[in-house]
Amino acid sequence: MITSSANAQMKYISLLQRKASAREQERAFVVEGVRLFSEVPRQLLLKTYVSQRFQDEEIGKYKELFDGVNYEVVTDRVFDSVCDTKTPQGVLAVVRMPETKTATKNREGLYLILDGIADPGNLGTIFRTAEAAGVTEILLSSDTVDLYNPKVVRSTMGSVFRMSHRVCRDLAKEIKEMEENGIRCYVTSLTQSENYTKVSYKGATAVVIGNEAHGVSQAVLDACREHIKIPMDGSIESLNAAIACAVVLFEAARQRR
Amino acid sequence: MITSSANAQMKYISLLQRKASAREQERAFVVEGVRLFSEVPRQLLLKTYVSQRFQDEEIGKYKELFDGVNYEVVTDRVFDSVCDTKTPQGVLAVVRMPETKTATKNREGLYLILDGIADPGNLGTIFRTAEAAGVTEILLSSDTVDLYNPKVVRSTMGSVFRMSHRVCRDLAKEIKEMEENGIRCYVTSLTQSENYTKVSYKGATAVVIGNEAHGVSQAVLDACREHIKIPMDGSIESLNAAIACAVVLFEAARQRR
């Protein structure tokens, strides 16, 4: 049993929770809670920890989930100290990052391109929404908030393990290549734009969503041939980024069905 | 200048920030930040406070906004102590709640009915999204999170002042009356449901969205004649409540345009 937060494993977990650079270097991140733990593909599971209370009172309820899993027990106080959630459930795992696949350039694919999403809750919700809308792959600009940030991982509700994704150093270049490969790239913009319901998302299509405050970068705007907008009533200047993303993706899903 | 957090006005602000019951009794709430302050209709403005730093360095930039506004100056430390935001901007106002209107029973209206939304960020985002989608009025069950909670008010981005809304004690009864008045009520549900894109939202229509974890209550489910669902790909069990709301409302807006 681990009884001290000075324990090397506990220090390692704390580091992974706090630092994107450590996660990137180790190609590993932390998952908390029964629900999310149950979504981890076994081949990605590096190490599992449970709190003493969880071992005494809860683990019996999850026989199947813990079948064949080696875990380490940690005293409640130390366990809670390395958790990011306010009310830890008593299960935590160090997980290997899923392999990032190269774009399949699927001629029928529906791609989502995220340019600088900054809010962890938004990024997680966007992953969950994209999976539901049938997105083939998500491309993220390198200044997008880290996908393996604890709050992002939680908000994805497990989509982080299922949704194909990769980080791109030069999103504008990537978009130009996609356009050359016959993938129509639609960017939400306020100038010279078409109503988002009046364009076609059939065939290979990408939807581009920008940062919450500043929108899409100029280079990305210039790279996209098709500019779309969501008509808005009232005195609303813009929609939340995850909401705008959902509205366009589900219109695409409706047309493609 | 107010220099102590023991000052009666500061205690009053703290109370309004923390307690829904105090807000309800006083029919008042607190608004923070320049952006949100600029959205407050003048007739609802009860009292304005600025921090000493804001008075010294910032207020000159907002001449028009503060024209004719009487405000009280508060030392930075005390000002920050009564704020709910982590990085206060230096402007805060006590605001009267907008009058809640009775349902207009508009034969062309688009209504949104919220049954037990619990997350403050979700409720605020839903208000903002509903305004953009052209919703006529929002009806809230009495167990929905308090609309005048500081985090909800912030997330509405000002929609709280513009979007007509009222709290209903008996939502199921209200829905039955709406159905009798020819307003079709669509509830998102998982059983015996129609694809949400295959129904008509033309004419008087209401969309019902339930609690994040438990969905819509049985009484409300029973009261609605029309059950709809959003088809989902992947292993997704449900969408975030604000996302589901946006997807259905913008499909309604598309059809009604």
Boltz contact constraints between the chains, C-beta under 6 A:
constraints:
  - contact:
      token1: [A, 125]
      token2: [B, 240]
      max_distance: 6.0
  - contact:
      token1: [A, 129]
      token2: [B, 243]
      max_distance: 6.0
  - contact:
      token1: [A, 131]
      token2: [B, 234]
      max_distance: 6.0
  - contact:
      token1: [A, 131]
      token2: [B, 236]
      max_distance: 6.0
  - contact:
      token1: [A, 132]
      token2: [B, 232]
      max_distance: 6.0
  - contact:
      token1: [A, 132]
      token2: [B, 236]
      max_distance: 6.0
  - contact:
      token1: [A, 132]
      token2: [B, 239]
      max_distance: 6.0
  - contact:
      token1: [A, 134]
      token2: [B, 233]
      max_distance: 6.0
  - contact:
      token1: [A, 162]
      token2: [B, 235]
      max_distance: 6.0
  - contact:
      token1: [A, 197]
      token2: [B, 254]
      max_distance: 6.0
  - contact:
      token1: [A, 232]
      token2: [B, 132]
      max_distance: 6.0
  - contact:
      token1: [A, 233]
      token2: [B, 134]
      max_distance: 6.0
  - contact:
      token1: [A, 234]
      token2: [B, 131]
      max_distance: 6.0
  - contact:
      token1: [A, 236]
      token2: [B, 131]
      max_distance: 6.0
  - contact:
      token1: [A, 236]
      token2: [B, 132]
      max_distance: 6.0
  - contact:
      token1: [A, 239]
      token2: [B, 132]
      max_distance: 6.0
  - contact:
      token1: [A, 240]
      token2: [B, 125]
      max_distance: 6.0
  - contact:
      token1: [A, 243]
      token2: [B, 129]
      max_distance: 6.0
  - contact:
      token1: [A, 243]
      token2: [B, 246]
      max_distance: 6.0
  - contact:
      token1: [A, 246]
      token2: [B, 243]
      max_distance: 6.0
  - contact:
      token1: [A, 246]
      token2: [B, 246]
      max_distance: 6.0
  - contact:
      token1: [A, 246]
      token2: [B, 247]
      max_distance: 6.0
  - contact:
      token1: [A, 247]
      token2: [B, 246]
      max_distance: 6.0
  - contact:
      token1: [A, 247]
      token2: [B, 250]
      max_distance: 6.0
  - contact:
      token1: [A, 250]
      token2: [B, 247]
      max_distance: 6.0
  - contact:
      token1: [A, 254]
      token2: [B, 197]
      max_distance: 6.0
